[in-house]
Amino acid sequence: MELSKLPAEVLNSFTRHGTMNISMIMCLILAVCLLAADLHFYGVIGPLPCNPKNCSSTTPRPSVKLMMQDHMCHYFHHNGAELFEDYTRVSRLPFVTPNFITTIHILVGGLAGYLVSSENLKVRQLSVAVFQFRLFLDLLDGVVYRRQVNRPLYVSGWGTLGYYYDAAADMMASLFLLYGTYVLYMRHQPRRSEALPLTRLSDSQSPDAPIGRSVITSTLWLCFLQGLIRGACWDQYQRQFHTAFSKVLLNPVDSALQASIFNSPLTRFVLYLWKFSSAEGMLGFIYLSILLDFVWPMLVVIRKYGFIQLGIVIVITQLHSWQVYELLSKTK
């Protein structure tokens, strides 16, 4: 179909400021690469070890957290942080602690938020690279923690001071991103015509009229609230499934049952949904919209449809979680 035959308002939304360009093509290529990485990852992750004679407390277990991790953190930042640690042994330096690295990525997040508020598109696009560096540091503090406590499995350190500090740092990063966007939009309010047809407000105002400040503020706050809910649910379900599948069961029948549940397509599908549904998954779409200069439409989509999508994923995950615990409740 020729571009001229597309609905004019949709075409104008995508071509505003020339966003249908090499950046969009690169994003599509990246999406294909990530899909290929998913197929490879789920093809080689392997089943749970279900022979109790070969199991012990030190037997490597597949990481539920990694299976639920958003794509950029999984395939780029996690692997990059592991390689950085392998080559530099930064965890052995006396002054390097996980909380020290967390403090650094808070400062980096503040810098990225400042860049987001710039009126220059190139500077805002640069902020995405800075945010990605912050995510690398976020993953690096976890790598350093696990190396220092000799814990090879990629899993959260629930209950530790570093766990809460890192959670607060992630929340601050979201605030920096949305506050920078708020400052930008207070100076230059987006127009109603910038939103996609299905996300526009149903009123009689002109498409060229600016979005009201109250609408901008409420949209950003709702996106922040949604990010908090996504982060809390992701962490809770990660902990539940980790508990269910990390326990070594010595009874052969129970161990085989645990392995069959973990290896089932339904379990893999439920965990995979959280790659897109986590807080970092949501922020990833906002980073993409910054690169394409498509931020306001993305924020409106998240505000109007994000809670619905999240609710569906929560219902699916909770039902499966109940089923898993019911099946494994009598195992030893």
C-alpha positions as CSV (number, residue, x, y, z in Angstrom):
1,M,0.0,0.0,0.0
2,E,1.3,3.4,-0.9
3,L,1.9,5.8,2.0
4,S,-0.3,8.4,0.3
5,K,-3.3,6.0,0.8
6,L,-2.8,5.7,4.5
7,P,-5.2,7.9,6.7
8,A,-3.7,11.3,6.7
9,E,-3.9,11.8,10.5
10,V,-2.0,8.5,11.2
11,L,0.6,9.3,8.6
12,N,1.1,12.8,10.0
13,S,1.5,11.4,13.5
14,F,4.3,9.1,12.4
15,T,6.1,11.5,10.1
16,R,6.0,14.5,12.4
17,H,9.5,16.0,12.6
18,G,10.7,13.4,10.2
19,T,10.4,10.5,12.6
20,M,9.8,7.9,9.8
21,N,13.5,7.7,9.1
22,I,16.6,5.6,9.8
23,S,15.8,5.6,13.6
24,M,12.6,3.7,13.0
25,I,14.3,1.2,10.7
26,M,17.0,0.6,13.3
27,C,14.3,0.1,16.0
28,L,12.6,-2.5,13.7
29,I,15.9,-4.3,13.2
30,L,16.5,-4.3,17.0
31,A,13.0,-5.8,17.5
32,V,13.8,-8.6,15.1
33,C,17.2,-9.2,16.8
34,L,15.5,-9.4,20.3
35,L,12.9,-11.8,19.0
36,A,15.7,-14.0,17.6
37,A,17.5,-13.8,21.0
38,D,14.3,-14.9,22.7
39,L,14.0,-17.9,20.5
40,H,17.6,-18.8,21.2
41,F,17.3,-18.2,25.0
42,Y,14.2,-20.3,25.4
43,G,15.7,-23.0,23.2
44,V,18.9,-23.4,25.3
45,I,17.7,-22.5,28.8
46,G,17.0,-26.2,29.5
47,P,14.7,-27.9,31.9
48,L,15.0,-28.1,35.7
49,P,17.2,-31.0,36.8
50,C,14.7,-33.6,37.9
51,N,17.0,-36.5,38.8
52,P,17.4,-36.2,42.6
53,K,20.6,-38.2,42.5
54,N,22.2,-35.3,40.6
55,C,20.6,-32.5,42.6
56,S,22.1,-30.7,45.6
57,S,21.8,-27.3,47.2
58,T,24.5,-26.1,44.8
59,T,23.0,-27.5,41.6
60,P,22.5,-24.6,39.1
61,R,18.9,-23.6,38.6
62,P,17.4,-21.6,35.8
63,S,16.9,-18.0,36.8
64,V,13.2,-17.0,36.9
65,K,14.3,-13.4,37.2
66,L,16.2,-13.5,34.0
67,M,13.3,-15.1,32.2
68,M,11.1,-12.2,33.4
69,Q,13.7,-9.5,32.7
70,D,12.9,-6.9,30.1
71,H,14.8,-7.4,26.8
72,M,17.4,-4.6,27.0
73,C,18.4,-5.5,30.6
74,H,18.4,-9.2,29.8
75,Y,20.4,-9.3,26.5
76,F,22.5,-6.2,26.8
77,H,23.0,-4.8,30.3
78,H,23.0,-8.1,32.2
79,N,25.4,-9.8,29.8
80,G,27.5,-6.6,29.6
81,A,27.7,-6.3,33.4
82,E,28.8,-9.9,33.7
83,L,31.5,-9.4,31.0
84,F,32.7,-6.2,32.6
85,E,33.0,-7.9,36.0
86,D,34.8,-10.9,34.4
87,Y,37.4,-8.7,32.7
88,T,37.9,-6.0,35.4
89,R,37.2,-7.9,38.6
90,V,35.7,-4.6,39.9
91,S,33.9,-6.5,42.8
92,R,37.3,-7.1,44.3
93,L,38.2,-3.4,44.7
94,P,38.0,-2.4,48.3
95,F,36.0,0.7,47.8
96,V,33.4,-0.8,45.4
97,T,30.2,-1.9,47.0
98,P,26.8,-2.5,45.4
99,N,25.4,0.6,47.2
100,F,28.3,2.7,45.9
101,I,27.3,1.7,42.3
102,T,23.7,2.3,43.1
103,T,24.5,5.9,44.2
104,I,26.4,6.5,41.0
105,H,23.4,5.4,38.8
106,I,21.1,7.7,40.8
107,L,23.3,10.6,39.8
108,V,23.4,9.3,36.2
109,G,19.6,9.1,36.2
110,G,19.4,12.7,37.4
111,L,21.6,13.7,34.5
112,A,19.4,11.8,32.0
113,G,16.3,13.4,33.4
114,Y,17.8,16.8,32.9
115,L,18.6,16.0,29.3
116,V,15.0,14.8,28.7
117,S,13.8,18.3,29.5
118,S,15.9,19.9,26.7
119,E,14.1,21.5,23.8
120,N,16.7,20.1,21.4
121,L,15.6,16.7,20.0
122,K,19.2,15.5,19.7
123,V,19.8,16.2,23.3
124,R,16.7,14.3,24.3
125,Q,17.7,11.4,22.2
126,L,21.1,11.5,23.9
127,S,19.3,11.1,27.2
128,V,18.2,7.6,26.1
129,A,21.8,6.5,25.9
130,V,22.4,8.0,29.4
131,F,19.4,6.1,30.7
132,Q,20.7,2.9,29.2
133,F,24.1,3.5,30.9
134,R,22.1,3.9,34.2
135,L,20.5,0.5,33.5
136,F,23.9,-1.0,32.9
137,L,25.0,0.3,36.3
138,D,21.8,-1.0,37.9
139,L,22.6,-4.5,36.6
140,L,26.3,-4.1,37.6
141,D,25.5,-3.5,41.2
142,G,23.6,-6.8,41.3
143,V,26.5,-8.6,39.6
144,V,28.9,-7.1,42.2
145,Y,26.6,-8.1,45.1
146,R,26.3,-11.7,43.9
147,R,30.1,-12.0,43.3
148,Q,30.8,-10.6,46.8
149,V,28.4,-13.0,48.5
150,N,29.3,-15.9,46.2
151,R,25.8,-16.3,44.9
152,P,25.9,-17.4,41.2
153,L,22.2,-17.6,40.5
154,Y,20.7,-14.3,39.1
155,V,18.1,-13.6,41.8
156,S,17.1,-10.5,43.9
157,G,18.5,-10.1,47.4
158,W,15.2,-9.7,49.1
159,G,15.2,-8.2,52.5
160,T,18.7,-6.6,52.4
161,L,19.5,-2.9,52.7
162,G,20.8,-3.0,49.1
163,Y,17.6,-4.4,47.8
164,Y,15.5,-1.5,49.2
165,Y,18.1,1.1,48.2
166,D,18.2,-0.3,44.7
167,A,14.4,-0.3,44.5
168,A,14.3,3.4,45.7
169,A,17.0,4.2,43.0
170,D,14.8,2.7,40.3
171,M,11.8,4.7,41.5
172,M,13.9,7.9,41.4
173,A,15.0,7.1,37.8
174,S,11.4,6.9,36.8
175,L,10.7,10.2,38.5
176,F,13.7,11.8,36.8
177,L,12.4,10.7,33.4
178,L,8.8,11.9,33.9
179,Y,9.8,15.1,35.7
180,G,12.1,16.0,32.8
181,T,9.2,15.3,30.4
182,Y,7.0,17.5,32.6
183,V,9.4,20.4,32.5
184,L,9.6,20.1,28.7
185,Y,5.9,20.1,28.3
186,M,5.3,23.0,30.7
187,R,7.4,25.0,28.3
188,H,6.0,23.6,25.1
189,Q,2.7,21.9,25.5
190,P,2.0,19.1,23.0
191,R,-0.9,19.6,20.5
192,R,-4.0,17.4,20.5
193,S,-3.2,16.5,16.9
194,E,0.0,14.7,18.1
195,A,-2.0,11.8,19.7
196,L,-3.0,8.9,17.6
197,P,-6.8,8.7,16.6
198,L,-7.7,6.1,19.2
199,T,-6.0,8.0,22.1
200,R,-7.3,11.5,21.5
201,L,-9.5,13.1,24.1
202,S,-13.2,13.1,23.0
203,D,-14.0,16.8,23.1
204,S,-14.8,19.5,20.6
205,Q,-11.6,21.4,20.9
206,S,-9.5,22.1,17.8
207,P,-6.8,19.5,17.0
208,D,-4.2,22.3,17.0
209,A,-5.2,23.3,20.6
210,P,-2.5,22.6,23.2
211,I,-3.0,19.9,25.8
212,G,-4.0,21.4,29.1
213,R,-1.4,21.5,31.9
214,S,-3.7,19.5,34.2
215,V,-4.0,16.8,31.6
216,I,-0.3,16.6,31.2
217,T,0.3,16.5,34.9
218,S,-2.3,13.8,35.5
219,T,-1.0,11.7,32.6
220,L,2.5,11.7,33.9
221,W,1.4,10.9,37.5
222,L,-0.7,8.0,36.2
223,C,2.3,6.7,34.2
224,F,4.4,6.9,37.4
225,L,1.8,5.1,39.5
226,Q,1.5,2.5,36.8
227,G,5.3,2.0,36.9
228,L,5.2,1.5,40.7
229,I,2.4,-1.1,40.4
230,R,4.3,-2.9,37.6
231,G,7.5,-3.0,39.5
232,A,5.8,-4.3,42.7
233,C,3.9,-7.0,40.9
234,W,6.9,-8.1,38.8
235,D,9.0,-8.4,42.0
236,Q,6.2,-10.3,43.8
237,Y,5.6,-12.8,41.1
238,Q,9.3,-13.2,40.5
239,R,9.7,-14.1,44.2
240,Q,6.8,-16.6,44.1
241,F,7.9,-18.5,41.0
242,H,11.6,-18.4,42.2
243,T,10.4,-20.0,45.5
244,A,8.4,-22.6,43.7
245,F,11.1,-23.7,41.2
246,S,14.4,-23.1,43.1
247,K,13.7,-25.7,45.9
248,V,15.5,-29.0,45.3
249,L,13.0,-31.8,45.7
250,L,14.6,-35.2,46.6
251,N,11.5,-37.3,45.9
252,P,11.8,-38.4,42.2
253,V,8.1,-38.1,41.6
254,D,7.9,-34.6,43.1
255,S,11.0,-33.5,41.3
256,A,9.6,-34.7,38.0
257,L,6.4,-32.8,38.7
258,Q,8.2,-29.6,39.5
259,A,10.3,-29.9,36.3
260,S,7.2,-30.6,34.2
261,I,5.5,-27.5,35.5
262,F,8.5,-25.3,35.0
263,N,9.0,-26.7,31.5
264,S,5.4,-26.3,30.5
265,P,4.6,-23.8,27.7
266,L,2.1,-22.1,30.0
267,T,4.7,-21.3,32.6
268,R,7.2,-20.1,30.0
269,F,4.4,-17.9,28.5
270,V,3.4,-16.4,31.8
271,L,7.0,-15.5,32.7
272,Y,7.6,-14.1,29.2
273,L,4.6,-11.8,29.5
274,W,6.5,-9.9,32.2
275,K,9.3,-9.0,29.9
276,F,6.9,-6.5,28.4
277,S,4.8,-5.8,31.5
278,S,7.5,-4.9,34.1
279,A,8.2,-1.3,35.0
280,E,11.4,-1.4,33.0
281,G,9.4,-2.8,30.1
282,M,7.1,0.2,30.2
283,L,10.0,2.6,30.5
284,G,11.6,0.9,27.5
285,F,8.6,1.9,25.3
286,I,9.0,5.5,26.6
287,Y,12.7,5.5,25.7
288,L,11.8,4.3,22.2
289,S,9.3,7.1,21.9
290,I,12.0,9.6,22.8
291,L,14.2,8.3,20.0
292,L,11.3,8.6,17.6
293,D,10.1,12.0,19.0
294,F,6.8,10.3,19.7
295,V,6.6,10.8,23.5
296,W,3.1,12.3,24.1
297,P,1.2,9.6,22.0
298,M,3.1,6.9,23.9
299,L,2.3,8.4,27.3
300,V,-1.4,8.6,26.4
301,V,-1.4,5.0,25.2
302,I,0.2,4.0,28.5
303,R,-2.4,6.0,30.5
304,K,-5.4,4.8,28.6
305,Y,-4.5,1.2,27.9
306,G,-1.6,0.3,30.1
307,F,-3.7,-0.5,33.2
308,I,-6.0,-2.7,31.2
309,Q,-3.0,-4.7,29.8
310,L,-1.4,-4.9,33.2
311,G,-4.7,-6.1,34.8
312,I,-5.0,-8.9,32.2
313,V,-1.4,-10.0,32.8
314,I,-1.9,-10.0,36.6
315,V,-5.0,-12.1,36.3
316,I,-3.3,-14.7,34.1
317,T,-0.2,-14.8,36.3
318,Q,-2.1,-15.0,39.6
319,L,-4.3,-17.9,38.3
320,H,-1.2,-19.8,37.2
321,S,0.6,-19.0,40.4
322,W,-2.3,-20.5,42.4
323,Q,-2.2,-23.6,40.2
324,V,1.5,-24.0,40.6
325,Y,1.4,-23.8,44.4
326,E,-1.6,-26.1,44.6
327,L,0.3,-28.8,42.5
328,L,3.5,-28.4,44.5
329,S,1.9,-27.9,48.0
330,K,2.3,-31.6,48.9
331,T,5.8,-32.1,47.5
332,K,8.9,-32.7,49.7
